[in-house]
Amino acid sequence: MKRKILAVTAIVILNIALLSACNSGQPDNLVNSSADAAGRVIGAVSGTAGETYAAAYGDARVYQSYDAMLGDLRSGVIDCAIADSEVVSTVLKGQRGVRTLSEPLLSHSFAFAVAKEDRDLKLAINAALAKLRESETLQQVVSRYITGSGYSYVSPEDVDRSAGTITLAIDESFSPYSYFGADGAPYGLDVEVARAVCDLLGVDVTFVPTASDKLITNVRFGKVDFASGGLYATEADAELVDFTEPYTVCTQSIIVRK
């Protein structure tokens, strides 16, 4: 009996030693704050806002799935990963060896940009957004694009658009907020929210594909009526154009090795 106990004890000790050896071979975590992420190799999933921000903050690695991304994070191929805060708990469910930092990489309240002299349009958009929140249409559209639940907005057949047409500049490659499909049609969260807003305003909307660095300029100089695509009221931009009430908040959480 004593020999059997000693044998089992030896096996347990050996397993612990092997596990310790394996763990010691894992790369150390190098990212402990948002500041540490700058210039690092950052993972993000294709088709998410994280894909754009990873490229802006460091050396982006784009993945087709969260599982593949987290596998590379654990093995040290990437230094950290980012994902929308709304999906992080789902992404990390059942995953070992990784955690999120309490401080996000960024958190921006996205809004429409409107020319300063077009105060009436700003007030009208704000009123429409308030109605969409009250009906929970806005929340459902946002949820569909960020978490995969919710629903797409479809314009009612009886919408009166006799008030005319307005133009919206959208970032042409900022999925899932605004992008153009292979069919040349605009898609995304911003697009659906804009359609819902314009339906309430009684106008049709024309979407104008625009480079991200031209969105504010085109509104300011009257090339379009308003703009969206990752826009938020920075101090510099607020001196050039006005911003509506936010229609969503984009928060990118940082995922690191434990």
VEXKOLTOR-300133 format. One record per residue (C-alpha): x, y, z; residue in three letters. Coordinates in steps of 0.001 Angstrom, whole numbers, plus 500000, padded with zeros to 6 digits. Example, Ala and Ser with C-alpha at 12.3 -4.5 7.8 and 13.67 -1.06 7.14 Angstrom:
512300495500507800ALA/513670498940507140SER/
This chain:
500000500000500000MET/502813502392500939LYS/504533501675497628ARG/501309502456495745LYS/500852505766497605ILE/504472506697496933LEU/504042505862493251ALA/500893508035492952VAL/502626510870494805THR/505567510675492438ALA/503267510847489410ILE/501467513918490823VAL/504788515654491529ILE/506006514822488017LEU/502837516232486441ASN/503158519431488454ILE/506761519762487365ALA/505820519238483712LEU/503033521804483926LEU/505379524285485537SER/507898523717482793ALA/505252524244480120CYS/503960527419481766ASN/507459528811482140SER/507888528415478388GLY/504922530668477618GLN/505754534245476612PRO/505276536928479217ASP/502473539456478896ASN/503891542765477634LEU/500673544803477615VAL/499312546021480937ASN/497642549269479836SER/496369550989476707SER/499680552865476493ALA/501550549546476312ASP/499545548543473216ALA/501067551282471058ALA/503313549764468408GLY/502615546193469506ARG/501410543320467346VAL/497634543555467822ILE/495096540970466773GLY/491557541717465586ALA/488801539819463825VAL/488000540697460223SER/484854542767459714GLY/484994544382463153THR/485954547903464169ALA/488946546355465896GLY/490458545661462476GLU/490651549403461765THR/491873550390465226TYR/494516547642465411ALA/496122549070462284ALA/495970552575463742ALA/497600551644467053TYR/500151549026466060GLY/501038546142463759ASP/497672544581462937ALA/497072540859462523ARG/493616540097461148VAL/491836536805461877TYR/488735535100460576GLN/487707533854464032SER/488166534743467698TYR/489398531225468494ASP/492266531523466024ALA/493145534985467331MET/493192533898470973LEU/495259530840470092GLY/497932533085468601ASP/497704535383471624LEU/498419532521474002ARG/501369531301471914SER/502885534777471637GLY/502380535346467905VAL/500559538554468858ILE/501102540757471911ASP/497444541516472572CYS/494048541474470887ALA/491127543877470799ILE/487390543303470567ALA/484226545277471137ASP/483357545353474837SER/479849544113474042GLU/481153540775472786VAL/484179540204475029VAL/482369538090477635SER/481098535790474891THR/484476535689473149VAL/486322534683476332LEU/483783532100477471LYS/485614528817477952GLY/488969530332476996GLN/491954529777479284ARG/495119531777479754GLY/493705535116478617VAL/491984538057480282ARG/490831541598479543THR/492382544742480953LEU/490155547029483002SER/491236549976480845GLU/489978549796477236PRO/492090550739474242LEU/489515553390473382LEU/485905554409473906SER/484228556788471459HIS/480641558041471205SER/479873557997467483PHE/477674560791466129ALA/476730562435462834PHE/478696565511461781ALA/476628568455460513VAL/477676571868459198ALA/477593574573461874LYS/475237576712459821GLU/472759573827459419ASP/471388573944462967ARG/467900572881461862ASP/469228569612460431LEU/471130568877463637LYS/468008569435465751LEU/465903567299463397ALA/468397564409463521ILE/468534564600467310ASN/464734564460467492ALA/464690561449465160ALA/467368559656467203LEU/465317560247470356ALA/462298558599468702LYS/464403555654467561LEU/465690555172471101ARG/462182555366472536GLU/460972552677470141SER/464174550647470810GLU/464820550519467069THR/468218552125467550LEU/469265549629470214GLN/468169546685468066GLN/470103547875465010VAL/473247548479467068VAL/472920545077468742SER/472597543280465418ARG/475864544648464082TYR/477876544387467292ILE/476634541222468999THR/474709539446466240GLY/471325539766467944SER/468675542406467233GLY/467369543082463730TYR/467989545030460547SER/466034548209459907TYR/463713548062456923VAL/462027551238455692SER/458219551135455839PRO/456567551073452424GLU/454451554140453163ASP/457285556565454033VAL/456617560051452673ASP/459854561392451195ARG/458357564481449612SER/460754566705451593ALA/463517565859449133GLY/466921564195449314THR/469931564761451555ILE/473455563412451177THR/475431561465453768LEU/479190560934453480ALA/480174557561454920ILE/483545555961455495ASP/483834553515452635GLU/485708550820454579SER/484813550919458271PHE/483016547629458857SER/480637546974460568PRO/479659550665460719TYR/479846551626457056SER/481157549843453988TYR/480225549044450407PHE/479453545501449322GLY/480484543706446141ALA/477194544877444651ASP/478232548500445173GLY/475492549097447740ALA/476161550656451167PRO/475834548519454281TYR/476459548802457999GLY/475227550131461299LEU/475633553782460263ASP/473765553151457028VAL/470750551579458731GLU/470600554266461431VAL/470817556983458779ALA/467985555393456780ARG/465814555212459882ALA/466569558845460728VAL/465828560034457197CYS/462555558089457100ASP/461437560035460160LEU/462579563291458534LEU/460579562481455396GLY/463580562640453081VAL/465481560250450867ASP/469199559762451516VAL/472082559351449102THR/475214557694450490PHE/478508559140449285VAL/481627556944449747PRO/484302559122451311THR/487822558612452652ALA/487866558862456441SER/490124561929456437ASP/487708563809454150LYS/484472563284456107LEU/484711566442458231ILE/486055568563455358THR/483216567596453017ASN/480605568540455632VAL/482333571792456482ARG/482463572958452868PHE/478954571817451935GLY/479831568919449657LYS/477431566740451677VAL/474685567477454203ASP/476095565293456991PHE/478642562527457610ALA/479290559401459686SER/481916556720460049GLY/483724556577463361GLY/483140560288463982LEU/483045561725467493TYR/483341565220468889ALA/487057565801469307THR/488045569300470363GLU/489610569998466966ALA/486698568696464879ASP/484085570423467077ALA/485606573751466018GLU/484916572910462368LEU/481497571197462444VAL/478685570389464856ASP/477876566911466129PHE/474494565346466825THR/473689563308469897GLU/475587559967469788PRO/473842556992468234TYR/476246554383469665THR/479363553977471792VAL/482320552014470423CYS/484540550587473175THR/487455548343472257GLN/488626546103475103SER/492198544823475281ILE/492717541062475656ILE/496088539869476986VAL/497751536738478320ARG/497274535975481986LYS/
